[in-house]
Amino acid sequence: MNNFYFIGVDVSKKKLDVCVMFENKVILEEVVANHPMAATALIHQLENELGISNAQMLVCAEHTGQYTYPLVCACEATNCKLWLENPSNIKYSSGVQRGKNDKIDAKRIAIYAARFEDKVRLYKRPDKEIERLKQLEAERSLYVVDLAKYKAQMKDQKEYMPESIYKEKVNRLKKLMKNLQEVIDSITEEMEHIVNSTEVLLRQFELLKSIEGVGPVVALNMIIVTEAFTRFDNARQFNCFAGLAPFSYTSGSSQHSRTRVSHRADKCIKTLLHLSAVSIIGKAGGELKDYYLRKVQEGKNKMTVINALRAKIVARMFAIIKRNEFYIPIFS
């Protein structure tokens, strides 16, 4: 891009380290608070000092979750192009590195944006319903983990302390668990309200639940992760993201490792899909259960077959959303 300014931003909790590059030269380095107003003021400052418009700027940052929210708001308010890239892509493109600090990282991000401008994917903020569901699900998951932890305390420690102390502890845990359950229920109710009041989300939610092994939790999380099935073009892309797609590992004539999935994955959705596959195995019958039994009898590794089940579930999800039709099982 001619006459284009690449702005690398290293995002941390409290501050934004900024590096502006033009024609492969650093022309400005700045540090501002990680706040929408501070980030917006910086963009206006760059426009005034450099005498450019927002159309000549590309802001690039690592996608680090909620800490990028102020930067997203600022770019949206100023109509500035924003590229949120996978941190691993930036890291592995920089070659062997020695030393690390926020100022250097901002420069590396700016260099990455300039080098790979042809691969830019401008960030599009999800709809407010999806954004709210994502926040609520993250909070709900936090409380569910705590609730499971307290339940385990009640079961595991009875034999390892005096009965009187154990009873007192159980009473305190029950109070905590009751409050947590009430909070979880209220969050779940709010999420259901958002889905029920949004036509597209409600339709997708009902379609997904028609698939064998897909319950309300899996359906809702799939909608959130895929941003109502707009984030991924097909099931194969999603499987790579979720760590379900197998890849071969060979080199030359001597190194031939078995085909396996990558550990770089969204572990939360992968776990949910794994539970869906396991629930199918526990059923009395069905298409996918028959498939599992047939492949195991052929001598296939059980985990390999389970991964195939997960991939089949995902393929069905994308298919019915694309067709806008409920899934109809094919009975043999």
Secondary structure in CASP SS format (residue, H / E / C, confidence):
PFRMAT SS
TARGET T0000
AUTHOR 0000-0000-0000
METHOD secondary structure of the structure
MODEL  1
M C 1.00
N C 1.00
N C 1.00
F C 1.00
Y E 1.00
F E 1.00
I E 1.00
G E 1.00
V E 1.00
D E 1.00
V E 1.00
S C 1.00
K C 1.00
K C 1.00
K E 1.00
L E 1.00
D E 1.00
V E 1.00
C E 1.00
V E 1.00
M E 1.00
F E 1.00
E C 1.00
N C 1.00
K E 1.00
V E 1.00
I E 1.00
L E 1.00
E E 1.00
E E 1.00
V E 1.00
V E 1.00
A E 1.00
N C 1.00
H C 1.00
P H 1.00
M H 1.00
A H 1.00
A H 1.00
T H 1.00
A H 1.00
L H 1.00
I H 1.00
H H 1.00
Q H 1.00
L H 1.00
E H 1.00
N H 1.00
E H 1.00
L H 1.00
G C 1.00
I C 1.00
S C 1.00
N H 1.00
A H 1.00
Q H 1.00
M E 1.00
L E 1.00
V E 1.00
C E 1.00
A E 1.00
E E 1.00
H C 1.00
T C 1.00
G H 1.00
Q H 1.00
Y H 1.00
T H 1.00
Y H 1.00
P H 1.00
L H 1.00
V H 1.00
C H 1.00
A H 1.00
C H 1.00
E H 1.00
A H 1.00
T H 1.00
N C 1.00
C C 1.00
K E 1.00
L E 1.00
W E 1.00
L E 1.00
E E 1.00
N C 1.00
P H 1.00
S H 1.00
N H 1.00
I H 1.00
K H 1.00
Y H 1.00
S H 1.00
S C 1.00
G C 1.00
V C 1.00
Q C 1.00
R C 1.00
G C 1.00
K C 1.00
N C 1.00
D H 1.00
K H 1.00
I H 1.00
D H 1.00
A H 1.00
K H 1.00
R H 1.00
I H 1.00
A H 1.00
I H 1.00
Y H 1.00
A H 1.00
A H 1.00
R H 1.00
F C 1.00
E H 1.00
D H 1.00
K H 1.00
V C 1.00
R C 1.00
L C 1.00
Y C 1.00
K C 1.00
R C 1.00
P C 1.00
D C 1.00
K H 1.00
E H 1.00
I H 1.00
E H 1.00
R H 1.00
L H 1.00
K H 1.00
Q H 1.00
L H 1.00
E H 1.00
A H 1.00
E H 1.00
R H 1.00
S H 1.00
L H 1.00
Y H 1.00
V H 1.00
V H 1.00
D H 1.00
L H 1.00
A H 1.00
K H 1.00
Y H 1.00
K H 1.00
A H 1.00
Q H 1.00
M H 1.00
K H 1.00
D H 1.00
Q C 1.00
K H 1.00
E H 1.00
Y H 1.00
M C 1.00
P C 1.00
E H 1.00
S H 1.00
I H 1.00
Y H 1.00
K H 1.00
E H 1.00
K H 1.00
V H 1.00
N H 1.00
R H 1.00
L H 1.00
K H 1.00
K H 1.00
L H 1.00
M H 1.00
K H 1.00
N H 1.00
L H 1.00
Q H 1.00
E H 1.00
V H 1.00
I H 1.00
D H 1.00
S H 1.00
I H 1.00
T H 1.00
E H 1.00
E H 1.00
M H 1.00
E H 1.00
H H 1.00
I H 1.00
V H 1.00
N H 1.00
S C 1.00
T C 1.00
E H 1.00
V H 1.00
L H 1.00
L H 1.00
R H 1.00
Q H 1.00
F H 1.00
E H 1.00
L H 1.00
L H 1.00
K H 1.00
S C 1.00
I C 1.00
E C 1.00
G C 1.00
V C 1.00
G C 1.00
P H 1.00
V H 1.00
V H 1.00
A H 1.00
L H 1.00
N H 1.00
M H 1.00
I H 1.00
I H 1.00
V H 1.00
T C 1.00
E C 1.00
A C 1.00
F C 1.00
T C 1.00
R C 1.00
F C 1.00
D C 1.00
N C 1.00
A H 1.00
R H 1.00
Q H 1.00
F H 1.00
N H 1.00
C H 1.00
F H 1.00
A H 1.00
G C 1.00
L C 1.00
A C 1.00
P E 1.00
F E 1.00
S E 1.00
Y E 1.00
T E 1.00
S E 1.00
G C 1.00
S C 1.00
S C 1.00
Q E 1.00
H E 1.00
S E 1.00
R E 1.00
T E 1.00
R E 1.00
V E 1.00
S C 1.00
H C 1.00
R C 1.00
A C 1.00
D C 1.00
K H 1.00
C H 1.00
I H 1.00
K H 1.00
T H 1.00
L H 1.00
L H 1.00
H H 1.00
L H 1.00
S H 1.00
A H 1.00
V H 1.00
S H 1.00
I H 1.00
I H 1.00
G C 1.00
K C 1.00
A C 1.00
G C 1.00
G C 1.00
E H 1.00
L H 1.00
K H 1.00
D H 1.00
Y H 1.00
Y H 1.00
L H 1.00
R H 1.00
K H 1.00
V H 1.00
Q H 1.00
E C 1.00
G C 1.00
K C 1.00
N C 1.00
K H 1.00
M H 1.00
T H 1.00
V H 1.00
I H 1.00
N H 1.00
A H 1.00
L H 1.00
R H 1.00
A H 1.00
K H 1.00
I H 1.00
V H 1.00
A H 1.00
R H 1.00
M H 1.00
F H 1.00
A H 1.00
I H 1.00
I H 1.00
K H 1.00
R H 1.00
N C 1.00
E C 1.00
F C 1.00
Y C 1.00
I C 1.00
P C 1.00
I C 1.00
F C 1.00
S C 1.00
END
